[in-house]
Amino acid sequence: MSKLDLDWLAVFDEVYKTGSVSKAAEHLGLAQAAASTMLNKLRAHFDDRLFTRTARGMQPTPHAERLLPHLREVLAQLEHARGSRTAFDPALARRSFRVCMTDISEVVLLPNLLDHLRRMAPGVQLETEIISTESGRRLENGEVDLAVGFMPQLDAGFYQQTLFMQNFVCLVAQHHPRIDARLTKKRFEAEAHAVISSSGTGHAIVDKTLQRLGVEREVVVRLSSFLSVARIVAHTELIVIVPRVLGEVLSTQEPVRIMELPFALPSYAVKQHWHARFHAEPGNAWLRRTVAQLFGGG
């Protein structure tokens, strides 16, 4: 392909991601007229409109959806070739990375990562967002650089690396009136519970396993995140199941105790995930190495 042809592919990819020719042109540093011309050349080449204007922006045609993985593979190979020649110097870099993570990781991992970046890569900034059902698509599109958590839904096209294994414990108030040094199954079932529903945390394992074991809970509150759970437990008689690494941090912040569960729940792997398109990109590779060095091996 000529250089002009490769520019067409970049325009295709950006229009797909943004749903807008003008935004695609802006992201690529092109005039809108130039981006429109390249898109028209692609339309002629593939004998298809590729994108049609709708109330939700430029939406891909079925043929464009079929072309997407093939064209992105070409772009990924080019990125790999470019990346092999271009080093990433963290001490000099000025770049912003976007990372998907759980609210647990924001409490447990993010402070250490930020401290490391301030010392080793002072020009690097982080933006975080909570893992969601859109995280896989955003990783693929390059809207997110890395995801850290429990994401078994990611399939072909994604790399993953285990950072550490995690298990579950119970969190109770420091002076809970009915729970002493040991939590029994009978006492667990008799107490009122808080439950957290949070993407990317492995917490779905809890519900499935308790159901399989026939363990019952009286759930009085369902929370959307873990951020308030320690204060709620500390000032009520509710108990809650949390990942151990979070429980250890929360027990230093609020008057709560960690209790071993009276039954076995499976462990799960906390991993970092990235898309194959960016596997060889030097900045992405540096960020992954940094995360692995800080949190891996546990």
N, C-alpha and C positions, 0 to 999 in steps of 0.2 A: 504494500500500500504506500501511496505517497503521503507526505506530511499533511496535505490538505485532507486526505481521507481520514487520518487519525483524528484530526480536529473535529470532523463530523461525529465520530464516535463519542468524543467528550461532550459535544452538544447534546447528543441523544441521551447520554447518561444523566446530565444535569437537568434536562427537561423532564425526564422520568422522575427524578428525585424531587424537584421543586414544583412541577406542574405548571411551569411558566417559562416562556421563551425569554422574557426580559430578565427574570431572576437568573436563568441559566447563563445568559450573556454577562450579567454582572459578576457572577461567581467565576467565570472564565476570563474576565478582563476583555470582553469583546463588545463591539457595538451591537445593539439589538438587531440591526439590519443584517449584519454579518452572520449572526446566529440563525436568523430566519432563513438566510440564503443556504447555509449549510444544512439546515433541517430539510429544506425543499430538495436539495441534492440527494439527501438520504431517501426521501420519499420517492424520488424518481428511480433511484438505484434499486430499491426494494419493491417498487410498484405497489405502495401502500401508503395510506395517510399517516400511519404510525401513531399520531396523537390527534385527538379531536377536542375542540374547545367545549367545555361544559361549565355548569355553575360552580363546580369544584376545581376549575382550572383545566389544564391540558391533560386529558386522560389517555393512557395508552390503548391502542387497538389490540385485539387478540394476537395479531401478527407481531406487534411490538413486544408483547409479553413473551412470545416464543423466542424472539431475537435477543432479548435482554441478557440471559446468562451467557450466550456466545460472545456478544459484544463486550460484556464485562470481563470475560476471560482474556480477551485481547488486551483490554486496558490493564488488567492485573499483571499480565506478562510484561507489558511495557513498564509498569511501575516497578516490577521486580528488577528489570534491566537497569532502570534509572537508579533504584535504591542501592544496587550493588556498587555503584560508583560514587554515591553521595553519603558521606558520613553524617551522623547526628552528634553534635558536640553539646552536651547538656549544660556545660558551663557558659556557653555563648548563645544558646538557642533562645529565641523569643517565640513561644508557641503556646497555644491553649489546647489542652486535651479534654475531651468529654468522656466521662466514665459512668457507666450504669452500675449501681450497687444497691444493696439493701440498706434499710435504715440501721440494721445491726452493724454493717460494715462502716457506715458513717460514724457510728459511735466508737467502734472497736479498732478499725484499721486506718481510717482517714487521718486522725491526728498524727500518727507515726509517718504516714506517707507525706503529709504536708511538711512536717518538720524536716524530713530528708530532702524534699525538693527545695526548701528555702536555703539549705546549706549547699546542695550539690548542683541545683539547676534554678538559680534565682529568677531567671526570665521565663520560666515555665509556669503557666497557670492551669488550674483544674476547674472544670465545671462538672457537677454531679447531677444525676437524675435517678429516680427510683426505678428499679427493674419493673417492667410491665410486659404485657403481651405484645407490645410493639418493639421490644428491645432487639429481637432478632432481625427484624426488617431494618432497624436503624443502624445496627452493626454492619449489615450487608451494604447499606447505602453510604456508609462512611459518615453518617450523622453522629455516630458514637464510635469512639476508638476502642474501648475495652469494656467488658462487663465482668463483675466479680460477684459470685454468689452460687446458688444452686439452680441450674437451668437445664434440666434434662430434656426440655422441649427442643433445644437446638439440635439440628440434624446435619445433613450433608452440607459442606461448604464452610463449616466452622471448625476452628481449632480450639482445643481446651487443654489446660494444665492444672493439675491438682495442687492447691496451695497447702491445705491442711484438712484433716478429718475433724468432724464435729459431732458431739452427741448432745443429749438433752438432760436437763435437770429441772427441779421444781423450785420456784421462788416463793418464799412465805415471809410474812412480817417478822421482824426480829423477836418480838414478844407475843407471838401468836398464842392465844389462850388455850388452844387444844392440841397444838403440835409441839412436841418436845424434841428430843435428839434424833428420833427416827420417825419416818413417814411410812405408815402401813397402807396397804391397799384399801383396807376398810376406811381408814381416816381420809385417804385421798378421795374416795367416792362420796364420803359424807360431807365434805367441804364444798363451798361455792367457788366457782372458777371464773377467771377471765381467760379469754381465748383471743389470739391474734391471727388475723388473716393477712398475710403479707407476701407478695410475690418474691420468688428468688431465695427464700430462706430455708427450704426443705421442710417447712412446717406442715405441709400436706401429709408427710410421713406420719405425723402424730395422730391425726384423725383416723387414718386408715388402720394403723396398728392398734389403737385403742378399740376400734370397732371389731377388729379380728380377735383381740384378746377378751372381748366382752366386758371391758372396763367402762363404767358409766361416769359421766360428769354432769353436775348441775351447772350449766353455763348461765351466768347472769349478765355478762357483758361481753360483746365482741368488739375488739379494737382493730383499727385499720393499720396501726403501726406499733412498734415496740417502744417508742420514745417516751410514752407516759406510764408504762406498765409498772416500773419500780415504785413510783410515787403512789400509784393506786394500790399496789400490794402493801406498801408500808403503812398506809393510813386506812386500810380496811382489813377484813379477815379473809379476803379472797386469796386464792393461790393460783399460780400460773406456771405452765411449762415453757421454758425458754432454752435456746442453745447455751451450752455451758460457757462459751467465751463471753457472751453477753452477760450472763448471770454474774460472772466474776467481776466485770466492770461495774455493774449496777450495785453490787453488794458493797462497793467502796463509796457509793454516792448517796445511798438511802439506807435506812435501818431495816434491811431485809437479809434473810439467810438463804443459802443454797442448800437444798435437800436432795439426796439421791432418790430417784424414783423407785417405787416398790415393784417394778416390773421392767422388763428390758424393752427399750425402743432402739430401732436401728440407728447406726451412725450414718453420716452422709458426708460427701466430699464438697468442700468449698473450693471452687475453681475460678480461674480467669479464662475468659472466652474472647475470641476475636475471629473476624471473618478472613477467609483465605485470600480475598482481594488485597488485604493489607498485611499479609504475613511477612513480606520482605521489606515493607516500608521502614526506613531506619528509625524514625521517631517512635513509631508504634512498637518496633522491636525493643528499643531502649526502655520504653515504659513497661513492657511486659517483663523484661529482665529485672528492672527495679522492683516491681511488685513481687516477683518470685524470690529475689534476694531478701526482701524485708519480711515476707510472710510465709515463704515456702518451707517445706521440710518438717512441718509440724504434724 
